[in-house]
Amino acid sequence: MTEDDLDPNRRHFLAVATAVTGIVGVTAVAVPFISSLKPSARAQALGAPVEVPIGSLGPGEMIRVLWRGKLVFVLRRTEEMLSRLAANIENLRDPDSAEVEQQPDYAVNDTRSVRPEYLIVEGSCTHLGCAPLEDFDVRPAENWGGGFFCPCHGSKFDLAGRVFKGVPAPTNLRVPPHRFVRDDLILIGQDSGAA
């Protein structure tokens, strides 16, 4: 059989069939590989925003929630707590929240919050990551107007999560991205449309 005896249609069919088989093979290998690059459902859940109902949170009360494996404090401050924020300005390391990585732009204010009544901060000391304890009692003799105290190494933070001078923690408590969905619901982890 000579080359002139070969059917050109058959040659074309074999070329197309070989190309299609190759494309199917490459796709069969590529799809699982590309799918493995997507985050798992567990990883997606860990990064997902968390809804926090605050309708039953009374003035002076605090709740703790987990977001991305981090403890987050949600404190509903009283008018008296808010009035104490200006008392210790000279004793604070960063009273004006100048360290920009510590909070979103909408929390760069005296209360470090979207709404002054609510403080939302990560409950992790910026020194070594310990969990500070709430201590809202006022003790004038100790120059303490209430806030958060880390018993591990003695770091202190005021009622806006601002760090005191002379303690191991270098920066204020972090304010996570958040927004108010409604007056009684906060979404932590997403701040588009913060109100």
SVG drawing of the C-alpha trace seen along z (x, -y; Angstrom):
<svg xmlns="http://www.w3.org/2000/svg" viewBox="-33 -63 40 65">
<polyline fill="none" stroke="black" stroke-width="0.4" points="0.0,0.0 1.4,-3.3 0.9,-6.7 -1.4,-7.6 -3.7,-4.7 -4.5,-6.2 -7.9,-7.9 -7.4,-11.6 -10.7,-11.5 -9.4,-8.7 -6.2,-10.6 -8.2,-13.7 -10.4,-11.5 -7.4,-10.0 -5.8,-13.4 -9.0,-14.9 -9.6,-11.8 -6.0,-12.0 -6.4,-15.7 -9.7,-15.2 -8.3,-12.3 -5.4,-14.5 -7.6,-17.3 -9.8,-15.0 -6.7,-13.5 -5.2,-16.9 -8.6,-18.0 -8.9,-14.9 -5.6,-15.6 -6.0,-19.4 -9.5,-19.5 -8.6,-17.6 -5.3,-19.6 -7.1,-23.0 -9.8,-21.9 -7.2,-21.0 -6.1,-24.7 -9.5,-25.9 -9.9,-26.3 -11.7,-23.5 -15.1,-24.0 -13.6,-24.1 -11.1,-26.8 -14.0,-28.8 -16.0,-28.5 -13.1,-29.7 -12.8,-32.8 -16.5,-33.4 -18.2,-36.4 -19.9,-35.8 -23.4,-37.2 -23.6,-38.3 -27.1,-39.1 -26.8,-41.9 -30.5,-42.7 -30.3,-41.1 -26.9,-42.6 -27.5,-45.1 -25.4,-48.2 -22.2,-47.2 -22.4,-43.6 -19.9,-41.8 -20.1,-38.7 -17.3,-36.7 -17.5,-35.2 -15.1,-33.3 -14.2,-34.6 -11.5,-33.0 -10.4,-31.1 -9.9,-34.3 -11.7,-35.5 -13.7,-38.7 -15.1,-40.9 -18.3,-42.7 -18.9,-45.2 -21.9,-47.4 -20.5,-50.4 -22.6,-52.5 -22.6,-56.3 -20.4,-56.3 -17.9,-53.9 -17.8,-56.3 -17.2,-59.3 -14.1,-57.5 -12.4,-57.2 -10.8,-60.7 -9.6,-60.3 -6.3,-58.5 -5.3,-59.9 -1.8,-60.8 -1.2,-57.3 -2.0,-55.6 0.7,-54.7 -1.5,-55.3 -4.6,-57.2 -5.3,-58.5 -5.1,-55.1 -2.3,-56.2 -1.1,-52.6 -3.2,-52.1 -3.0,-48.3 -4.8,-48.0 -8.3,-49.1 -10.3,-50.0 -10.6,-53.6 -14.1,-53.9 -12.7,-53.0 -10.0,-55.7 -11.9,-57.8 -12.0,-58.4 -14.2,-55.3 -12.5,-53.1 -15.9,-52.0 -18.6,-52.5 -21.2,-53.3 -19.8,-54.6 -22.0,-52.4 -20.4,-49.2 -16.7,-48.2 -15.7,-45.3 -12.1,-44.2 -10.1,-41.0 -9.6,-39.4 -5.9,-38.7 -3.2,-40.7 -0.8,-42.3 2.2,-41.2 2.1,-37.4 -1.5,-36.6 -2.9,-35.9 -6.6,-36.5 -7.0,-39.7 -9.7,-39.6 -12.3,-42.3 -12.0,-44.4 -14.6,-47.2 -14.3,-48.3 -13.0,-51.8 -10.1,-52.0 -8.9,-55.7 -6.1,-54.8 -4.6,-52.6 -5.4,-55.1 -7.7,-52.5 -10.9,-53.5 -11.8,-50.0 -10.8,-48.0 -8.9,-44.9 -6.0,-43.3 -3.7,-40.6 -2.7,-38.6 0.1,-36.8 2.5,-39.7 0.6,-42.7 -0.6,-44.5 -3.5,-46.9 -6.0,-48.3 -8.7,-50.9 -12.4,-50.6 -11.6,-51.4 -8.9,-48.7 -6.1,-51.3 -2.9,-50.1 -1.3,-51.8 2.3,-53.0 4.9,-50.9 3.4,-47.5 4.7,-44.7 1.9,-45.0 3.2,-47.2 -0.1,-48.2 -3.9,-48.6 -6.2,-45.6 -7.1,-45.1 -10.6,-46.1 -11.8,-43.5 -13.7,-44.5 -17.4,-44.6 -20.7,-46.3 -24.1,-46.7 -26.6,-44.8 -29.4,-46.0 -29.6,-47.7 -29.6,-44.3 -27.2,-42.4 -23.5,-42.8 -21.6,-41.1 -17.9,-40.5 -15.5,-39.8 -17.2,-42.1 -17.4,-45.8 -18.7,-46.8 -21.5,-49.2 -20.4,-49.8 -23.1,-51.9"/>
</svg>
